[in-house]
Amino acid sequence: MSVKDAAHAAIDALPDTATLQDAAERIALLAALEKGRQAVREGRWKSQEDVEKLLPSWLGHRRN
């Protein structure tokens, strides 16, 4: 599915009462999901276990 097709499908799935803001948020969500998928395809991701180990250093805490 092309980006244009995905955007059309997302907008078509909105209720008739949706606002332009609703449409923009839906498109932004699609973009964020695609960015995440691309990161995974490129190997740029961390497992939950890795994140749990790194989180204390990200928050400035020492791990016991």
C-alpha positions in Angstrom: 0.0 0.0 0.0 1.4 3.4 -1.0 1.7 6.2 1.5 -1.1 8.0 -0.3 -3.3 5.0 -0.2 -2.6 4.5 3.5 -3.5 8.2 4.2 -6.7 7.9 2.2 -7.7 4.8 4.1 -7.0 6.4 7.4 -9.1 9.4 6.6 -11.9 7.3 5.1 -12.0 5.3 8.3 -12.7 8.5 10.4 -16.3 9.2 11.3 -18.2 11.9 9.3 -18.0 14.2 12.4 -14.2 14.1 12.5 -12.3 17.3 12.5 -9.2 18.3 10.5 -7.3 17.9 13.8 -8.6 14.3 14.0 -7.3 13.6 10.5 -4.0 15.3 11.2 -3.5 13.2 14.4 -4.4 10.0 12.5 -1.8 10.8 9.8 0.8 11.7 12.5 0.2 8.3 14.1 0.7 6.5 10.8 4.0 8.4 10.3 5.2 7.5 13.7 4.4 3.9 13.2 6.2 3.8 9.9 9.2 5.5 11.5 9.3 2.8 14.1 9.0 0.0 11.5 11.8 1.6 9.6 14.0 1.7 12.7 13.3 -2.0 13.3 14.1 -2.9 9.7 17.5 -1.0 10.1 18.2 -2.8 13.4 17.8 0.4 15.4 15.8 -1.0 18.4 16.3 -2.3 21.9 14.7 -5.3 23.6 12.7 -4.7 26.7 15.5 -6.3 28.7 18.0 -3.9 27.2 15.8 -0.9 28.0 15.3 -2.1 31.6 19.1 -2.2 32.0 19.6 1.2 30.4 16.7 3.1 31.9 18.4 3.9 35.2 21.3 5.6 33.4 18.9 7.5 31.2 17.2 8.8 34.3 20.4 9.5 36.1 20.0 6.7 38.7 22.4 4.0 39.6 21.3 0.4 39.3 21.7 -1.7 42.4 
